[in-house]
Amino acid sequence: MSLSNSIQKIRVGCPAHNCGGRCLLIAHVENGRITRLEGDDRPDSLAAPQLRACPRGRAYLRRQYNPDRLLYPLKRTGARGASHFARISWDEALDTVAAQFEHIKTKYGNGSLFVPYGTGSYNQLNGSHTARRLMNLYGGCLGIYNSYSWAAINAATPTVWGTLVTGNQRQDWLNSRYILLWGWNPAEMRDGTNSDYFIKLARQNGARVVCIDPRHSLSAAALADEWIPIRPGTDAAMMSAMAYVMLTEGLLDTDFINQYCLGWDSDHMPPGLESAES
């Protein structure tokens, strides 16, 4: 859509922060430069809610044109940590990286090349996916095991549902009776488009929402019935205490455990592993 001969409004997807949302942003472009970002302006409904961008996404313009953003390759000219750099050409930068690749591969093998999990933003042009594709074309690299985002899900979901490709839509949160926001602040950063919107609707539908967070965040203030200001670094202790209460006060769904769970305790071990650790 066009506002004038020099200003255009272009709908784009938010590229920020690997939250999984890819919310809608409307970029105002003037003379080849983005001058303003707006959020979704479509009519709102439960079946097709607005793809609302969070404050971080709407502030992406500050990142796009930040004066500290690197626009060209730099080469360190002083001691490590001294912050002395000089601008070099793209050809020199690519030749330097390629030469180091060759040196490391020749001396140590492809297993010495490693792309850390979560490197960069995830899109078609950069980040760890494209970096590993490059490494695979170069003979391979050291792999990774599981992830820090869904390690438990990767183990549990195939056992429970038979596949990793499953889950619930956010609309199903409206059927919840109790929702825990553990260190999660969807009012400020989505981690999936419309998370805060559906939590608000679930609460209106009768769900109790509890926010566990050291900060009194916008989510704790606007979305939660109760805020628990946990001390930083004590999450595991609180989870262990909650599990202890569930065990000692008989709050478990024993019928579910008996029918569906293996390894819960010594009475629920699979055949042949009765004496193994539960």
C-alpha positions as CSV (number, residue, x, y, z in Angstrom):
1,M,0.0,0.0,0.0
2,S,1.2,3.5,-0.7
3,L,0.8,6.6,1.5
4,S,2.3,9.1,-1.0
5,N,4.7,9.1,-3.9
6,S,7.6,8.8,-1.5
7,I,6.3,6.7,1.4
8,Q,5.2,3.1,1.2
9,K,3.7,0.8,3.8
10,I,5.0,-2.7,3.5
11,R,3.9,-5.7,5.6
12,V,6.9,-7.7,6.9
13,G,7.4,-10.5,9.4
14,C,9.3,-9.6,12.6
15,P,12.8,-11.2,12.3
16,A,13.7,-10.7,15.9
17,H,14.8,-12.7,18.8
18,N,14.0,-16.3,17.8
19,C,10.7,-16.3,19.8
20,G,8.8,-18.4,17.3
21,G,6.2,-15.8,16.7
22,R,7.2,-14.0,13.4
23,C,4.6,-11.3,14.2
24,L,3.3,-8.9,11.6
25,L,5.0,-5.5,11.3
26,I,4.1,-2.7,8.9
27,A,7.2,-0.8,7.7
28,H,6.9,2.8,6.6
29,V,9.6,3.1,3.9
30,E,10.7,6.4,2.6
31,N,13.5,6.8,0.0
32,G,14.7,3.2,0.7
33,R,14.8,3.6,4.5
34,I,12.4,2.4,7.1
35,T,11.1,5.4,9.1
36,R,8.4,3.8,11.3
37,L,7.1,0.4,12.4
38,E,3.5,-0.4,13.2
39,G,1.8,-3.5,14.5
40,D,-1.0,-5.6,12.9
41,D,-4.1,-3.4,12.1
42,R,-6.5,-6.2,10.9
43,P,-9.8,-6.9,12.6
44,D,-9.5,-9.1,15.7
45,S,-11.2,-12.4,16.3
46,L,-10.7,-15.6,18.3
47,A,-10.3,-17.7,15.1
48,A,-7.9,-15.2,13.5
49,P,-6.5,-12.8,16.1
50,Q,-4.2,-10.0,15.2
51,L,-0.5,-11.0,15.0
52,R,0.5,-8.5,17.6
53,A,4.2,-7.7,17.8
54,C,5.8,-7.2,21.3
55,P,7.7,-4.1,22.3
56,R,10.9,-5.7,21.3
57,G,9.7,-6.4,17.8
58,R,8.1,-3.0,17.5
59,A,11.4,-1.4,18.6
60,Y,13.4,-3.3,15.9
61,L,14.0,0.0,14.0
62,R,16.4,1.0,16.8
63,R,18.4,-2.2,16.1
64,Q,18.2,-1.9,12.4
65,Y,19.8,1.5,12.3
66,N,21.7,1.5,15.6
67,P,25.0,3.5,15.2
68,D,26.9,0.6,16.8
69,R,25.7,-2.0,14.3
70,L,28.6,-3.5,12.2
71,L,28.2,-2.6,8.6
72,Y,31.4,-4.1,7.2
73,P,34.2,-6.5,8.3
74,L,36.7,-5.4,10.9
75,K,40.1,-7.0,11.7
76,R,41.7,-6.8,15.1
77,T,44.9,-4.8,15.0
78,G,45.8,-4.8,18.7
79,A,45.9,-7.3,21.6
80,R,42.8,-9.4,22.3
81,G,40.4,-7.3,24.4
82,A,42.0,-4.0,23.5
83,S,39.2,-3.1,21.1
84,H,41.5,-2.0,18.3
85,F,40.1,-2.8,14.9
86,A,40.6,-1.7,11.3
87,R,38.1,-1.9,8.4
88,I,38.9,-4.5,5.7
89,S,37.3,-5.6,2.5
90,W,34.8,-8.4,2.2
91,D,37.3,-10.3,0.0
92,E,40.0,-10.1,2.7
93,A,37.5,-11.2,5.3
94,L,36.3,-14.2,3.3
95,D,39.9,-15.2,2.4
96,T,40.9,-15.0,6.1
97,V,38.0,-17.1,7.2
98,A,38.5,-19.7,4.4
99,A,42.3,-19.9,5.2
100,Q,41.5,-20.6,8.9
101,F,38.9,-23.2,7.9
102,E,41.5,-25.0,5.8
103,H,44.1,-24.8,8.5
104,I,41.8,-26.2,11.2
105,K,40.4,-28.9,9.0
106,T,43.8,-30.0,7.8
107,K,45.4,-30.1,11.2
108,Y,42.5,-31.3,13.4
109,G,39.9,-32.7,11.1
110,N,36.2,-31.8,10.6
111,G,35.3,-32.8,14.1
112,S,37.1,-29.7,15.4
113,L,34.7,-27.4,13.6
114,F,31.6,-26.6,15.7
115,V,28.6,-24.4,15.2
116,P,27.2,-23.7,18.7
117,Y,23.5,-24.3,19.2
118,G,21.4,-21.1,19.0
119,T,24.1,-19.1,17.1
120,G,22.5,-16.1,15.5
121,S,18.9,-15.5,14.6
122,Y,17.0,-18.3,12.7
123,N,16.1,-17.3,9.2
124,Q,17.0,-18.2,5.6
125,L,20.1,-16.0,5.4
126,N,22.0,-16.4,8.7
127,G,22.2,-18.3,12.0
128,S,23.2,-21.8,12.9
129,H,21.1,-23.6,10.3
130,T,22.9,-22.0,7.3
131,A,26.2,-22.3,9.1
132,R,25.8,-26.0,9.5
133,R,24.7,-26.3,5.9
134,L,28.0,-24.7,5.0
135,M,29.9,-27.1,7.3
136,N,28.1,-30.1,5.8
137,L,29.2,-29.0,2.3
138,Y,32.7,-28.7,3.7
139,G,32.9,-32.2,5.0
140,G,30.9,-32.0,8.2
141,C,31.4,-30.6,11.7
142,L,30.9,-31.6,15.4
143,G,27.2,-32.1,16.1
144,I,25.1,-31.2,19.1
145,Y,22.9,-33.3,21.4
146,N,19.4,-32.1,22.0
147,S,18.7,-28.5,22.9
148,Y,18.4,-26.1,25.8
149,S,14.9,-25.2,24.7
150,W,13.0,-28.5,24.6
151,A,15.4,-31.3,25.8
152,A,12.7,-32.8,28.0
153,I,10.0,-32.6,25.3
154,N,12.3,-34.4,22.8
155,A,12.5,-37.3,25.2
156,A,8.9,-37.3,26.6
157,T,6.7,-36.4,23.6
158,P,7.5,-39.5,21.4
159,T,6.9,-41.7,24.3
160,V,3.6,-40.1,25.2
161,W,2.2,-39.4,21.8
162,G,4.4,-41.4,19.5
163,T,5.7,-38.4,17.5
164,L,7.5,-35.1,18.0
165,V,5.2,-33.4,15.6
166,T,2.3,-32.8,17.9
167,G,1.0,-30.3,20.4
168,N,-1.8,-27.9,21.3
169,Q,-2.8,-24.6,19.7
170,R,-2.9,-21.6,21.9
171,Q,-6.7,-21.5,21.5
172,D,-6.7,-24.7,23.7
173,W,-5.4,-22.6,26.6
174,L,-9.0,-21.4,27.0
175,N,-9.8,-24.9,28.3
176,S,-7.1,-24.6,31.0
177,R,-8.0,-24.3,34.7
178,Y,-4.5,-23.4,35.9
179,I,-1.6,-21.8,34.0
180,L,2.0,-21.3,35.3
181,L,4.1,-18.5,33.8
182,W,7.5,-19.7,35.0
183,G,10.0,-17.0,34.2
184,W,7.9,-16.1,31.2
185,N,6.8,-12.6,30.3
186,P,4.7,-12.8,27.2
187,A,3.3,-9.3,27.8
188,E,6.7,-7.9,26.9
189,M,8.2,-10.7,24.6
190,R,5.8,-13.1,22.9
191,D,7.6,-16.4,22.6
192,G,4.9,-17.2,20.0
193,T,2.4,-14.7,18.6
194,N,-0.7,-13.9,20.7
195,S,0.5,-15.8,23.8
196,D,-0.6,-12.9,26.1
197,Y,-3.9,-12.5,24.2
198,F,-4.9,-16.2,24.8
199,I,-3.7,-16.2,28.4
200,K,-6.0,-13.1,29.0
201,L,-8.9,-15.0,27.4
202,A,-8.1,-18.2,29.4
203,R,-8.2,-16.1,32.6
204,Q,-11.5,-14.6,31.6
205,N,-12.7,-18.1,31.0
206,G,-11.9,-19.1,34.6
207,A,-8.3,-20.2,34.5
208,R,-6.1,-19.2,37.4
209,V,-2.8,-17.7,36.2
210,V,0.3,-17.7,38.5
211,C,3.5,-15.8,37.4
212,I,6.8,-17.1,38.9
213,D,9.4,-14.4,38.2
214,P,12.0,-12.4,40.3
215,R,10.7,-9.2,38.5
216,H,7.2,-7.8,38.8
217,S,6.9,-7.9,35.1
218,L,4.1,-6.6,32.9
219,S,2.8,-10.2,32.7
220,A,2.8,-10.4,36.5
221,A,0.9,-7.1,36.7
222,A,-1.6,-7.6,33.9
223,L,-2.0,-11.3,33.2
224,A,-1.6,-13.1,36.6
225,D,-3.9,-13.7,39.6
226,E,-0.8,-14.3,41.7
227,W,2.9,-13.3,41.5
228,I,5.5,-15.4,43.2
229,P,8.8,-13.3,43.4
230,I,11.2,-16.2,43.4
231,R,14.8,-15.6,44.2
232,P,17.1,-15.9,41.2
233,G,18.8,-19.3,41.0
234,T,16.3,-21.1,43.2
235,D,14.0,-22.5,40.4
236,A,15.2,-26.1,40.9
237,A,14.7,-25.9,44.7
238,M,11.2,-24.6,44.2
239,M,10.4,-27.4,41.7
240,S,11.8,-30.0,44.0
241,A,9.6,-28.6,46.9
242,M,6.5,-28.7,44.7
243,A,7.3,-32.3,43.7
244,Y,7.7,-33.2,47.4
245,V,4.3,-31.7,48.2
246,M,2.7,-33.6,45.4
247,L,4.2,-36.9,46.6
248,T,3.6,-36.5,50.3
249,E,0.1,-35.0,50.1
250,G,-1.2,-37.5,47.5
251,L,-1.8,-35.0,44.8
252,L,-0.7,-37.3,41.9
253,D,-2.9,-38.8,39.3
254,T,-2.1,-42.4,40.2
255,D,-4.5,-43.9,37.6
256,F,-2.6,-42.0,34.9
257,I,0.7,-43.1,36.2
258,N,-0.3,-46.8,36.5
259,Q,-1.6,-46.8,32.9
260,Y,0.8,-44.7,31.0
261,C,4.1,-44.2,32.9
262,L,7.3,-46.3,32.9
263,G,10.2,-45.7,35.3
264,W,8.2,-43.7,37.8
265,D,9.3,-46.0,40.6
266,S,10.4,-49.6,41.2
267,D,6.8,-50.8,40.6
268,H,6.6,-49.2,37.2
269,M,9.8,-50.5,35.5
270,P,9.6,-52.0,32.0
271,P,10.1,-55.8,31.6
272,G,13.7,-56.9,32.1
273,L,14.7,-53.7,33.9
274,E,12.9,-54.3,37.2
275,S,16.2,-53.9,39.2
276,A,17.4,-50.8,37.3
277,E,17.3,-47.3,38.7
278,S,13.8,-45.8,38.4
